Amino acid sequence: MSKVAVIYWSGTGNTEEMAQSVKAGAEKAGAAVDLFEVESFPVEKFGEYDGFLFGCPAMGDEVLEEGSYEPFFASVEDKLSGVPVGLFGSYGWGGGAWMEEWAERARGDGAKLVGDGLAVENSPSDEDLANCEALGQSLVAAL
C-alpha cells in the first residue's frame, strides 16, 4: 500500500478544510494517509512516504507562510526529485500567483507535480472540496 503525507498550514481554517478533503481523496484511492500540520511533521521521516500533498495559503505579497511553511518547504526541496507531489491552498486577494510560483518551484526541484496546483479563493465550496478529493486521488494514481 502506498503511503502519502498531507502537510499543511492554515491560518483561517480554509486550507485545513482543503487538507481534509485531499486526505479523503487519497484514502479513497487506496493509500495510507497521514495528515500533519507543518510544525508537527517529522522531516527525518520524509523518506517513509511515497508521495506528498502540500497545502499552504497565500500570505503577504502572495508568498508561502514565512514563519513555518516556507522554512519547512525549503528544507525538503532537495528531496523532491522524482517524488509525486500535489499542491493546494487558499487565497483572499490577488489572482493566485503564489500557486503558480510554488508549482514552478516544485517542478524546478524535480518533483513529479500532479496538476498545476489547486488554488481556491477564500472558503472552499462543495465543488472546490470535490476538486481537492480529486487531487488526492490523482496523486495516488501517480505513485
Residue frames as a rotation matrix with the C-alpha (Angstrom) as fourth column:
MET 1
0.577 0.817 0.000 0.00
0.817 -0.577 0.000 0.00
0.000 0.000 -1.000 0.00
SER 2
-0.174 -0.598 0.782 1.28
0.549 -0.718 -0.428 3.44
0.818 0.355 0.453 -0.91
LYS 3
0.120 0.122 -0.985 1.91
0.955 -0.286 0.081 5.91
-0.272 -0.950 -0.151 1.89
VAL 4
-0.036 0.006 0.999 1.11
0.571 -0.820 0.026 9.62
0.820 0.572 0.026 1.47
ALA 5
-0.445 -0.092 -0.891 1.68
0.820 -0.442 -0.364 12.61
-0.360 -0.892 0.272 3.75
VAL 6
0.352 0.537 0.767 -0.60
0.622 -0.746 0.237 15.65
0.699 0.393 -0.597 3.66
ILE 7
-0.319 -0.572 -0.756 1.32
0.923 -0.370 -0.109 18.55
-0.217 -0.732 0.646 5.21
TYR 8
0.147 0.522 0.840 -0.42
0.664 -0.682 0.308 21.91
0.733 0.513 -0.446 5.58
TRP 9
-0.847 -0.183 -0.500 -0.55
0.488 -0.642 -0.592 25.27
-0.213 -0.745 0.632 7.32
SER 10
-0.110 0.876 0.469 -3.82
0.707 -0.262 0.657 27.11
0.698 0.404 -0.591 7.82
GLY 11
-0.968 -0.235 0.090 -4.50
0.127 -0.763 -0.634 30.48
0.218 -0.602 0.768 9.37
THR 12
-0.547 0.829 0.113 -8.28
-0.837 -0.544 -0.058 30.72
0.013 -0.127 0.992 8.90
GLY 13
-0.217 0.449 0.867 -9.23
-0.283 0.821 -0.496 27.07
-0.934 -0.353 -0.051 8.50
ASN 14
0.613 0.484 -0.625 -9.75
-0.705 -0.021 -0.709 27.18
-0.356 0.875 0.328 4.72
THR 15
-0.053 -0.715 -0.697 -6.57
-0.849 0.400 -0.345 25.29
0.526 0.573 -0.629 3.85
GLU 16
-0.773 -0.140 0.618 -7.18
-0.524 0.690 -0.499 22.87
-0.357 -0.710 -0.607 6.72
GLU 17
0.246 0.937 0.248 -10.61
-0.436 0.335 -0.835 22.08
-0.866 0.097 0.491 5.26
MET 18
0.560 -0.141 -0.816 -8.95
-0.807 0.126 -0.576 21.50
0.184 0.982 -0.044 1.88
ALA 19
-0.536 -0.844 0.014 -6.36
-0.810 0.510 -0.291 19.23
0.238 -0.167 -0.957 3.54
GLN 20
-0.380 0.480 0.791 -9.11
-0.437 0.661 -0.610 17.05
-0.815 -0.577 -0.041 4.99
SER 21
0.697 0.700 -0.155 -10.67
-0.433 0.239 -0.869 16.62
-0.572 0.673 0.470 1.52
VAL 22
0.218 -0.721 -0.657 -7.33
-0.890 0.128 -0.437 15.93
0.399 0.681 -0.614 -0.15
LYS 23
-0.702 -0.452 0.550 -6.68
-0.678 0.660 -0.323 13.27
-0.217 -0.600 -0.770 2.50
ALA 24
0.083 0.834 0.545 -10.12
-0.372 0.533 -0.760 11.72
-0.925 -0.140 0.354 1.92
GLY 25
0.740 0.184 -0.647 -9.46
-0.667 0.071 -0.742 11.52
-0.090 0.980 0.176 -1.82
ALA 26
-0.237 -0.911 -0.337 -6.08
-0.868 0.355 -0.347 9.85
0.436 0.210 -0.875 -1.36
GLU 27
-0.639 0.070 0.766 -7.64
-0.509 0.709 -0.489 7.35
-0.577 -0.702 -0.417 1.06
LYS 28
0.481 0.876 0.049 -10.48
-0.472 0.305 -0.827 6.59
-0.739 0.375 0.560 -1.38
ALA 29
0.568 -0.349 -0.745 -7.80
-0.754 0.141 -0.641 5.82
0.329 0.926 -0.183 -3.97
GLY 30
0.862 -0.086 -0.500 -6.29
0.152 0.984 0.093 3.23
0.484 -0.156 0.861 -1.63
ALA 31
-0.139 -0.975 0.172 -3.35
0.051 -0.180 -0.982 4.97
0.989 -0.127 0.074 0.03
ALA 32
0.294 0.050 -0.954 -2.47
0.954 0.046 0.296 5.06
0.059 -0.998 -0.034 3.70
VAL 33
0.104 -0.153 0.983 -2.51
0.341 -0.923 -0.180 8.78
0.934 0.354 -0.044 4.50
ASP 34
-0.103 -0.191 -0.976 -1.07
0.982 -0.176 -0.069 10.74
-0.158 -0.966 0.205 7.41
LEU 35
0.528 0.371 0.764 -2.23
0.470 -0.877 0.102 14.33
0.708 0.305 -0.637 7.97
PHE 36
-0.120 -0.670 -0.732 0.18
0.986 -0.164 -0.011 16.82
-0.113 -0.724 0.681 9.57
GLU 37
0.992 0.072 -0.100 0.14
0.069 -0.997 -0.031 20.47
-0.102 0.023 -0.994 10.45
VAL 38
0.623 -0.782 0.015 3.51
-0.056 -0.063 -0.996 21.61
0.780 0.620 -0.083 9.18
GLU 39
0.107 -0.614 0.782 5.00
-0.911 -0.375 -0.170 22.15
0.397 -0.695 -0.599 12.64
SER 40
0.370 0.113 0.922 4.29
-0.703 0.683 0.198 18.52
-0.607 -0.722 0.332 13.58
PHE 41
0.957 -0.047 -0.286 5.78
-0.182 0.672 -0.718 16.81
0.225 0.739 0.635 10.51
PRO 42
0.524 -0.818 0.238 8.97
-0.090 0.225 0.970 14.91
-0.847 -0.529 0.044 11.42
VAL 43
0.589 -0.298 -0.751 11.27
-0.802 -0.334 -0.496 15.81
-0.103 0.894 -0.436 8.50
GLU 44
-0.497 -0.834 0.239 13.52
-0.800 0.547 0.246 12.86
-0.336 -0.068 -0.939 9.35
LYS 45
-0.288 0.474 0.832 10.63
0.146 0.880 -0.451 10.57
-0.946 -0.008 -0.323 8.29
PHE 46
0.055 0.296 -0.953 10.37
-0.800 -0.559 -0.220 12.14
-0.598 0.775 0.206 4.81
GLY 47
-0.647 -0.479 -0.594 11.73
-0.753 0.525 0.397 9.00
0.121 0.704 -0.700 3.16
GLU 48
-0.816 0.389 0.427 8.92
0.098 0.822 -0.561 6.86
-0.569 -0.416 -0.709 4.61
TYR 49
0.187 0.952 -0.241 6.38
-0.070 -0.231 -0.970 8.40
-0.980 0.199 0.024 2.22
ASP 50
-0.267 -0.192 0.944 5.76
0.826 0.459 0.327 7.67
-0.496 0.868 0.036 -1.46
GLY 51
-0.303 0.231 0.925 4.09
0.659 -0.650 0.378 11.00
0.688 0.724 0.045 -2.23
PHE 52
-0.686 -0.030 -0.727 3.19
0.614 -0.560 -0.557 14.33
-0.390 -0.828 0.402 -0.69
LEU 53
0.195 0.737 0.647 0.30
0.756 -0.533 0.380 16.77
0.625 0.415 -0.661 -0.75
PHE 54
-0.702 -0.541 -0.463 1.49
0.708 -0.596 -0.379 20.18
-0.071 -0.594 0.801 0.42
GLY 55
0.266 0.876 0.402 -1.04
0.809 -0.430 0.400 22.82
0.524 0.219 -0.823 1.46
CYS 56
-0.484 -0.402 -0.777 -0.41
0.743 -0.658 -0.122 26.47
-0.463 -0.636 0.617 2.28
PRO 57
0.661 0.746 0.078 -2.43
0.693 -0.567 -0.446 29.64
-0.289 0.349 -0.892 1.71
ALA 58
0.043 -0.560 0.828 -1.11
0.612 -0.640 -0.465 32.77
0.790 0.527 0.315 0.07
MET 59
0.450 0.021 -0.893 0.30
0.823 -0.398 0.405 35.16
-0.347 -0.917 -0.196 2.63
GLY 60
-0.080 -0.559 -0.825 1.55
0.237 -0.815 0.529 38.74
-0.968 -0.154 0.198 2.48
ASP 61
-0.022 -0.050 -0.998 2.61
-0.823 -0.566 0.047 39.57
-0.568 0.823 -0.029 -1.04
GLU 62
0.818 0.456 -0.350 1.40
-0.572 0.705 -0.419 36.18
0.055 0.543 0.838 -2.37
VAL 63
-0.325 -0.907 -0.268 4.07
-0.709 0.421 -0.566 34.01
0.627 0.006 -0.779 -0.77
LEU 64
0.093 0.248 -0.964 4.05
0.408 0.874 0.264 30.86
0.908 -0.418 -0.020 1.35
GLU 65
0.960 0.239 0.144 3.56
-0.050 -0.358 0.932 31.43
0.275 -0.902 -0.332 5.07
GLU 66
0.348 -0.929 0.127 7.00
-0.311 -0.242 -0.919 32.60
0.885 0.280 -0.373 6.16
GLY 67
0.243 -0.249 0.938 7.14
-0.967 -0.132 0.216 31.60
0.070 -0.960 -0.273 9.83
SER 68
-0.031 -0.222 0.975 6.97
-0.471 0.863 0.182 27.83
-0.881 -0.454 -0.131 9.44
TYR 69
0.757 0.418 0.503 5.86
0.147 0.641 -0.753 26.71
-0.637 0.644 0.424 5.98
GLU 70
0.838 -0.490 -0.240 8.49
-0.449 -0.370 -0.813 28.42
0.310 0.790 -0.530 3.86
PRO 71
-0.083 -0.925 0.370 11.38
-0.992 0.112 0.056 27.17
-0.093 -0.363 -0.927 6.06
PHE 72
0.113 0.187 0.976 9.87
-0.263 0.953 -0.152 23.67
-0.958 -0.239 0.157 6.06
PHE 73
0.936 0.306 0.173 9.39
0.074 0.311 -0.948 23.57
-0.344 0.900 0.268 2.28
ALA 74
0.559 -0.805 -0.199 12.91
-0.763 -0.406 -0.504 24.91
0.325 0.433 -0.841 1.71
SER 75
-0.136 -0.657 0.742 14.24
-0.879 0.425 0.215 22.12
-0.456 -0.623 -0.635 3.95
VAL 76
0.116 0.237 0.965 12.68
0.045 0.969 -0.244 19.35
-0.992 0.072 0.102 1.84
GLU 77
0.679 0.217 -0.702 13.23
-0.611 -0.363 -0.703 20.73
-0.407 0.906 -0.114 -1.66
ASP 78
-0.263 -0.872 -0.414 16.40
-0.965 0.245 0.096 18.69
0.018 0.424 -0.905 -2.16
LYS 79
-0.750 0.047 0.660 14.36
-0.171 0.950 -0.262 15.53
-0.639 -0.310 -0.704 -1.51
LEU 80
0.147 0.975 -0.165 11.61
-0.390 -0.096 -0.916 16.14
-0.909 0.199 0.366 -4.11
SER 81
-0.401 -0.343 -0.849 13.31
-0.906 0.009 0.424 14.92
-0.138 0.939 -0.314 -7.28
GLY 82
-0.765 0.130 -0.630 11.17
-0.264 0.830 0.492 12.19
0.587 0.542 -0.601 -8.83
VAL 83
-0.864 0.457 -0.212 8.61
0.402 0.373 -0.836 12.30
-0.303 -0.807 -0.506 -6.00
PRO 84
-0.287 0.851 0.440 4.89
0.652 -0.163 0.741 12.69
0.702 0.500 -0.508 -6.78
VAL 85
-0.821 -0.023 -0.570 3.68
0.450 -0.641 -0.622 15.99
-0.352 -0.767 0.537 -5.28
GLY 86
0.016 0.835 0.550 0.38
0.804 -0.338 0.490 17.87
0.595 0.434 -0.676 -5.22
LEU 87
-0.934 -0.325 -0.149 -0.02
0.355 -0.783 -0.511 21.49
0.049 -0.530 0.847 -4.09
PHE 88
0.033 0.974 0.223 -3.12
0.728 -0.177 0.663 23.21
0.685 0.140 -0.715 -2.72
GLY 89
-0.692 -0.196 -0.695 -4.13
0.675 -0.518 -0.526 26.28
-0.256 -0.833 0.490 -0.77
SER 90
0.432 0.892 0.133 -6.47
0.902 -0.424 -0.088 29.22
-0.022 0.158 -0.987 -0.44
TYR 91
-0.784 -0.610 0.110 -6.08
0.614 -0.789 -0.001 32.92
0.087 0.067 0.994 -1.06
GLY 92
0.102 0.854 -0.510 -8.07
0.826 -0.359 -0.435 36.04
-0.555 -0.377 -0.742 -0.35
TRP 93
0.612 0.014 -0.791 -6.58
-0.288 -0.927 -0.239 38.56
-0.737 0.375 -0.563 -2.75
GLY 94
-0.422 -0.792 -0.442 -4.61
-0.718 -0.007 0.696 38.61
-0.554 0.611 -0.565 -5.96
GLY 95
0.385 0.589 -0.710 -5.06
-0.918 0.326 -0.228 36.03
0.097 0.739 0.666 -8.63
GLY 96
0.930 -0.015 0.366 -3.23
-0.100 0.951 0.292 33.05
-0.352 -0.309 0.883 -7.19
ALA 97
0.603 -0.760 -0.241 0.26
-0.546 -0.172 -0.820 33.96
0.582 0.626 -0.519 -8.44
TRP 98
-0.019 -0.632 0.774 1.77
-0.969 0.201 0.141 32.34
-0.245 -0.748 -0.617 -5.33
MET 99
0.512 0.266 0.817 0.48
-0.186 0.963 -0.197 28.95
-0.839 -0.051 0.542 -6.51
GLU 100
0.980 -0.195 -0.047 1.93
-0.023 0.123 -0.992 29.39
0.199 0.973 0.116 -9.99
GLU 101
0.268 -0.935 0.231 5.30
-0.813 -0.349 -0.466 30.30
0.516 -0.063 -0.854 -8.46
TRP 102
0.051 -0.196 0.979 5.13
-0.806 0.571 0.156 27.42
-0.590 -0.797 -0.129 -5.98
ALA 103
0.837 0.307 0.453 4.30
0.003 0.825 -0.565 24.94
-0.547 0.474 0.690 -8.75
GLU 104
0.793 -0.600 -0.102 7.21
-0.246 -0.162 -0.956 26.21
0.557 0.783 -0.276 -10.85
ARG 105
0.053 -0.770 0.636 9.49
-0.990 -0.125 -0.068 25.92
0.132 -0.626 -0.769 -7.84
ALA 106
0.321 0.132 0.938 8.41
-0.474 0.880 0.038 22.30
-0.820 -0.456 0.345 -7.23
ARG 107
0.992 0.010 0.125 8.96
0.106 0.473 -0.875 21.45
-0.068 0.881 0.468 -10.90
GLY 108
0.504 -0.858 0.102 12.41
-0.597 -0.430 -0.677 23.04
0.625 0.280 -0.729 -10.68
ASP 109
-0.012 -0.459 0.889 13.12
-0.941 0.306 0.145 20.76
-0.338 -0.834 -0.435 -7.71
GLY 110
-0.787 -0.297 -0.540 12.37
-0.537 0.761 0.364 17.78
0.303 0.576 -0.759 -9.97
ALA 111
-0.567 0.655 0.499 9.07
-0.268 0.426 -0.864 16.87
-0.779 -0.624 -0.066 -8.30
LYS 112
-0.868 0.448 0.216 6.53
0.421 0.430 0.799 14.91
0.265 0.784 -0.562 -10.34
LEU 113
-0.840 0.525 -0.134 3.87
-0.342 -0.706 -0.620 17.58
-0.421 -0.475 0.773 -9.94
VAL 114
-0.559 0.773 0.300 0.28
0.821 0.566 0.071 16.36
-0.115 0.286 -0.951 -10.17
GLY 115
0.592 0.776 0.218 -1.69
0.803 -0.589 -0.088 19.15
0.060 0.227 -0.972 -11.86
ASP 116
-0.076 -0.580 0.811 -0.69
0.453 -0.745 -0.490 22.78
0.888 0.330 0.319 -11.66
GLY 117
-0.957 -0.146 -0.250 -1.62
0.286 -0.341 -0.896 23.39
0.045 -0.929 0.368 -8.04
LEU 118
-0.081 0.996 0.031 -5.14
0.790 0.045 0.611 23.84
0.607 0.074 -0.791 -6.68
ALA 119
-0.973 -0.218 -0.069 -5.83
0.222 -0.821 -0.526 27.41
0.058 -0.528 0.847 -5.56
VAL 120
-0.068 0.995 -0.078 -9.19
0.909 0.094 0.407 28.31
0.412 -0.044 -0.910 -4.00
GLU 121
-0.602 -0.069 0.795 -10.36
-0.056 -0.990 -0.129 31.84
0.796 -0.122 0.592 -3.36
ASN 122
-0.275 0.427 0.862 -11.49
-0.916 -0.390 -0.100 32.25
0.293 -0.816 0.498 0.27
SER 123
-0.204 0.263 0.943 -13.58
-0.622 0.709 -0.332 29.40
-0.756 -0.655 0.019 1.75
PRO 124
-0.972 -0.185 -0.147 -13.75
-0.230 0.602 0.765 26.26
-0.053 0.777 -0.628 -0.38
SER 125
-0.035 0.984 -0.176 -17.13
-0.999 -0.042 -0.034 25.49
-0.041 0.174 0.984 -1.94
ASP 126
0.493 0.282 0.823 -18.52
-0.304 0.942 -0.141 21.97
-0.816 -0.181 0.550 -2.30
GLU 127
0.988 -0.155 -0.023 -17.10
0.018 0.256 -0.966 21.95
0.156 0.954 0.256 -5.85
ASP 128
0.293 -0.932 0.215 -13.69
-0.793 -0.362 -0.489 23.07
0.534 -0.027 -0.845 -4.55
LEU 129
0.006 -0.256 0.967 -13.72
-0.840 0.523 0.144 20.29
-0.543 -0.813 -0.212 -1.95
ALA 130
0.841 0.291 0.456 -14.59
0.010 0.835 -0.551 17.77
-0.541 0.468 0.699 -4.66
ASN 131
0.772 -0.629 -0.090 -11.59
-0.259 -0.182 -0.949 19.09
0.580 0.756 -0.304 -6.63
CYS 132
0.038 -0.746 0.665 -9.46
-0.998 -0.064 -0.014 18.58
0.053 -0.663 -0.747 -3.51
GLU 133
0.406 0.170 0.898 -10.59
-0.366 0.931 -0.011 14.95
-0.838 -0.324 0.440 -3.31
ALA 134
0.995 -0.019 0.100 -9.76
0.100 0.370 -0.924 14.55
-0.020 0.929 0.370 -6.99
LEU 135
0.414 -0.903 0.114 -6.27
-0.750 -0.410 -0.519 15.95
0.516 0.130 -0.847 -6.34
GLY 136
-0.006 -0.379 0.926 -5.73
-0.854 0.484 0.192 13.35
-0.521 -0.789 -0.326 -3.63
GLN 137
0.679 0.327 0.658 -6.90
0.018 0.888 -0.460 10.60
-0.734 0.324 0.597 -5.99
SER 138
0.932 -0.346 -0.106 -4.70
-0.169 -0.156 -0.973 11.90
0.320 0.925 -0.204 -8.80
LEU 139
0.151 -0.918 0.366 -1.65
-0.982 -0.182 -0.053 11.88
0.116 -0.351 -0.929 -6.57
VAL 140
0.097 -0.077 0.992 -2.23
-0.470 0.876 0.114 8.24
-0.878 -0.477 0.049 -5.61
ALA 141
0.914 0.273 0.301 -2.71
0.133 0.499 -0.856 7.34
-0.384 0.823 0.420 -9.30
ALA 142
0.723 -0.685 -0.090 0.72
-0.502 -0.432 -0.749 8.92
0.474 0.587 -0.656 -9.99
LEU 143
0.306 -0.625 0.718 2.50
-0.827 0.199 0.525 6.73
-0.471 -0.755 -0.457 -7.41
